Amino acid sequence: MKKDTLIIHRGRHPKDHHGIVNPPVYHASTMVFPTLAEYEDKAKKPFEGVQYGRAGTPTTFALEEAVTALYGGHKTIALSSGLAAISVTLTALLKSGDHMLIADNIYAPTRKRVADVLLARAGVETAYFDPGAGIKDILQPQTRVVMVESPGSVTFEMLDVAKIAAEAKAAGVTVVMDNTWATPLFFQPFEHGVDIVIEAVTKYISGHADVMLGTVTVSTPEQFQSVKFTANALGNCPGPDDCYLGLRGLRTLSVRLERHQRNALRLAEWLQARPEVDCVLYPALPGDPGHEIWKRDFTGASGLFGVVLKEVPKAAVAAMLDGMELFAMGDSWGGYESLMIPTDPAKVRTATEWRGPGPSLRIHAGLEDPDDLIEDLEQGLKRLTKAS
Ligand SMILES: Cc1ncc(COP(=O)(O)O)c(C=O)c1O
């Protein structure tokens, strides 16, 4: 079946629920067992089926089933946020004395909170690498994990995921990818050699700016046991209402992404032609440094992209951002509404230098009419120029 059909039909079992289309929200800590034999049986099958609320309910399993169908992996584990999906996975895969490689364009909390603090405290060493380079020459005997994100959600550099994965595989190293920007509709990590896929469901899958949720999709039963055990031991379990909303968002992911993409492309092209703009960072644009890889590997682009402005004082950026009518300033993305924030990529890089002539912005193109969004941007750029 095609992905557009899978997102409608997977994770739904109306026959089990009086014919009701959507799976119900099971609120549960406790499940009761009718016989001693059944009670004792569950201990023999850890993490299989309904046992205790922390390990999930049929609502959790419905979301996990649908995400697995889209990614094509072995199984999915739902967690309470995208960052939880990252920290639980890396904790499951790594131990003291291990070494990890992370691409320099990674989501900042992955490096600054998980790798550089939590994992460093546990004796795991992390080295960052140039997203545009391979990893063959920097692998160490104790390297166990390579973590990538393509494109990164601030600088939008594309990685050659298949090349990096092949180099990792040759050394027996596990490849973890944060695929939140592309979602399973626009990039299939397992087909490019990735072993474990992270998705911040908080963003496009939920799609309505009202849910925190993450998923980890693994490719082997061993990875499933390890990640599920770690999630359970850390007590991480998403609430059933959030799983329900994540699954509800998933049903319209394809039509929403189509519009996000169309709007983003229109805004990106418009901005590219503006005298205030140095460059637009969006791999779907011909001429973007990542365009060829994007065209080769991806089937679409989502609505998040970057803009590097020509040099202006901070007060000019404030004049622009403070007066925006439709673009609100908020750290997230993937919802139906447009957002715009200032970014400072240079601050979080260590393996490579990031330089722009002026300040950078990150734009999330929402589902509004693009003419209105352009009008808002035009007024914003006028304020920027006036305050420069
Ligand atoms: C690329 C990327 N990955 C992961 C996350 C973390 O997701 P969450 O906010 O659900 O913890 C984010 C959040 O902004 C993100 O942008």
The ligand as a MOL file (V3000), in Angstrom:
LIG
                    3D

  0  0  0     0  0            999 V3000
M  V30 BEGIN CTAB
M  V30 COUNTS 16 16 0 0 0
M  V30 BEGIN ATOM
M  V30 1 C 14.7360 18.3390 15.0580 0
M  V30 2 C 14.1280 18.1700 16.4000 0
M  V30 3 N 14.2520 16.9970 17.0150 0
M  V30 4 C 13.7270 16.7910 18.2410 0
M  V30 5 C 13.0350 17.7840 18.8940 0
M  V30 6 C 12.5240 17.5230 20.2670 0
M  V30 7 O 11.1550 17.3170 20.2850 0
M  V30 8 P 10.2910 17.6910 21.5740 0
M  V30 9 O 10.1750 19.1660 21.5950 0
M  V30 10 O 9.0240 16.9440 21.3450 0
M  V30 11 O 11.0450 17.1810 22.7710 0
M  V30 12 C 12.8720 19.0170 18.2830 0
M  V30 13 C 12.1230 20.1000 18.9670 0
M  V30 14 O 12.1860 21.2580 18.6330 0
M  V30 15 C 13.4420 19.2300 17.0030 0
M  V30 16 O 13.3540 20.4300 16.3970 0
M  V30 END ATOM
M  V30 BEGIN BOND
M  V30 1 1 1 2
M  V30 2 1 2 3
M  V30 3 2 2 15
M  V30 4 2 3 4
M  V30 5 1 4 5
M  V30 6 1 5 6
M  V30 7 2 5 12
M  V30 8 1 6 7
M  V30 9 1 7 8
M  V30 10 2 8 9
M  V30 11 1 8 10
M  V30 12 1 8 11
M  V30 13 1 12 13
M  V30 14 1 12 15
M  V30 15 2 13 14
M  V30 16 1 15 16
M  V30 END BOND
M  V30 END CTAB
M  END
